Amino acid sequence: MSRVAVVGAGPNGLAAGCVAARAGLDVTVYEANTTIGGAARTIPLDGSEAVFDVGSAVHPMALLSPAFADLKVRERVDFLVPQMSYAHVLDQRTAYAWQDLDRTVEHLDSGSNLPLGQGAVFAGLLGPLVQRINQLGDTLLNPLLRLPAHPGTLAAFGVATLGGMGLQQALSRRYPKAAALLAGCAAHVAGGSR
Ligand SMILES: Cc1cc2nc3c(=O)[nH]c(=O)nc-3n(C[C@H](O)[C@H](O)[C@H](O)COP(=O)(O)OP(=O)(O)OC[C@H]3O[C@@H](n4cnc5c(N)ncnc54)[C@H](O)[C@@H]3O)c2cc1C
């Protein structure tokens, strides 16, 4: 039997090890830390009874990941899904993105005396993606070097991405809260490529 060495027991090393083991290979995972999980670990620090996320804390893509679905991670791990997904709290443009898009739209429009509702702009960008979230996950989280299974969804993603950039850069004065929410997401994409 062929032998495989995986260096690092973070999420990627563990997923790679599982895939290789399922393919019938003899897998050994090497980990420098005393616990597995890498930057996704939740562990006690300094003897505390409380546990801390030493790296990642929010895992929306884990719920969509085809690799995790294949490994039945959702059935084995209890994911806590808060009603509020994220917020922008840095200045007077404080805004919240609820898990429910309609609730976010309502919140963005509350107290707004702008001529065109920010909520409608936000929903116009993200609504088509929310409706096709499973197709979107399948398209973006599988190898990209293939004919897309859902070209319409990919096009909607392109429109939302370009529209989001336009909203942030050109229209942020008119739609400050919606632009702030999108800016936070965009910044995290850059951070995620560490
Ligand atoms: C502060 C922070 C916050 C984050 N927040 C989020 C978030 O909220 N949501 C999200 O989705 N992602 C987040 N991330 C990103 C996410 O944690 C990483 O994308 C993910 O952990 C990468 O997994 P990995 O297996 O590639 O690497 P890692 O998780 O880094 O695991 C690598 C493992 O390899 C081990 N290792 C390295 N070299 C050796 C060696 N020579 N020998 C033996 N073992 C070795 C390390 O000890 C480690 O356990 C965050 C990351 C950080 C640092």
The ligand as an ORCA input file, in Angstrom:
! r2SCAN-3c Opt
* xyz 0 1
  C      -6.510     35.014     13.714
  C      -7.181     34.228     12.609
  C      -8.553     34.352     12.457
  C      -9.206     33.614     11.450
  N     -10.575     33.706     11.358
  C     -11.228     32.932     10.465
  C     -12.652     32.884     10.469
  O     -13.312     33.497     11.296
  N     -13.254     32.077      9.532
  C     -12.522     31.335      8.631
  O     -13.131     30.641      7.810
  N     -11.172     31.341      8.642
  C     -10.516     32.104      9.528
  N      -9.148     32.072      9.581
  C      -8.443     31.263      8.589
  C      -8.427     29.762      8.955
  O      -8.092     29.585     10.312
  C      -7.390     29.082      8.044
  O      -7.800     29.302      6.679
  C      -7.292     27.592      8.273
  O      -6.972     27.303      9.621
  C      -6.193     27.049      7.350
  O      -6.074     25.671      7.560
  P      -4.742     24.926      7.232
  O      -4.944     23.486      7.577
  O      -4.330     25.238      5.827
  O      -3.603     25.590      8.128
  P      -3.517     25.767      9.712
  O      -4.867     25.817     10.346
  O      -2.582     26.906      9.934
  O      -2.831     24.426     10.220
  C      -1.487     24.141      9.938
  C      -1.030     23.128     10.960
  O       0.254     22.651     10.549
  C       1.093     22.562     11.689
  N       2.475     22.612     11.189
  C       3.037     23.604     10.479
  N       4.305     23.271     10.155
  C       4.510     22.034     10.657
  C       5.622     21.160     10.633
  N       6.772     21.488     10.005
  N       5.501     19.974     11.249
  C       4.338     19.632     11.888
  N       3.251     20.420     11.916
  C       3.339     21.622     11.324
  C       0.690     23.735     12.550
  O       1.057     23.526     13.900
  C      -0.830     23.724     12.369
  O      -1.494     22.899     13.313
  C      -8.467     32.770     10.578
  C      -7.066     32.660     10.754
  C      -6.434     33.350     11.754
  C      -4.939     33.177     11.953
*
